[in-house]
Amino acid sequence: MGGGLPGGAPSPGSFLNAWPVSEAVNLYAVALRTGRKLQYDAESMKIANMPDANKYLSREYRRGWEPESA
């Protein structure tokens, strides 16, 4: 499931490589929303210098639309 042609090199656009880019874009959006520079702890996946900003890293789903039930 490398995303490349059979027998060839994996595609650089593989979904396996997408999470770091997605994480960076999400953090940029939080920084824009808060108007502050963020200190992100990648190991715990939390914003260290603004605990209140962590609410922007997740969401509450309406009943029946939770990812586990989809």
C-alpha positions in Angstrom: 0.0 0.0 0.0 2.8 2.4 -0.9 0.8 4.3 -3.4 3.3 3.9 -6.2 3.3 1.9 -9.4 3.7 -1.9 -8.9 7.3 -2.7 -8.5 8.3 1.0 -8.4 9.2 3.5 -5.7 6.4 4.6 -3.4 4.7 7.9 -4.2 5.8 10.9 -2.2 2.1 11.7 -1.9 1.4 8.5 0.0 -1.2 8.7 2.8 1.5 7.2 5.0 3.4 10.5 4.7 0.4 12.8 5.0 0.0 13.1 8.8 3.0 15.4 9.5 1.8 17.9 6.8 -1.8 17.7 8.1 -0.6 18.2 11.7 1.5 21.3 10.7 -1.5 22.8 8.8 -3.8 22.3 11.8 -1.3 23.9 14.1 -0.9 26.8 11.8 -4.7 27.3 11.8 -4.7 27.2 15.6 -1.9 29.8 15.7 -3.9 32.1 13.4 -7.0 31.7 15.5 -5.2 32.5 18.8 -2.9 35.1 17.3 0.0 33.7 19.3 3.1 31.7 18.7 2.5 28.1 19.8 4.9 25.7 21.6 3.8 22.2 20.5 4.8 19.1 22.3 4.7 16.5 19.5 5.1 13.6 21.9 1.9 14.4 23.9 0.3 16.1 20.9 -0.6 19.1 23.0 0.1 22.8 22.9 2.3 23.5 25.9 2.2 27.3 26.3 -1.6 27.8 25.8 -3.5 24.9 27.3 -6.8 26.5 26.3 -5.8 26.3 22.6 -5.9 22.5 22.7 -9.7 22.7 22.3 -9.0 23.6 18.6 -7.1 20.3 18.0 -10.2 18.1 18.4 -14.0 18.4 18.0 -17.2 17.2 19.4 -19.3 15.3 17.0 -23.1 15.2 16.8 -24.6 11.9 18.1 -24.5 9.3 15.3 -21.7 11.1 13.4 -18.8 10.0 15.7 -15.9 8.5 13.7 -16.3 5.2 15.7 -19.9 4.8 14.5 -19.3 5.8 10.9 
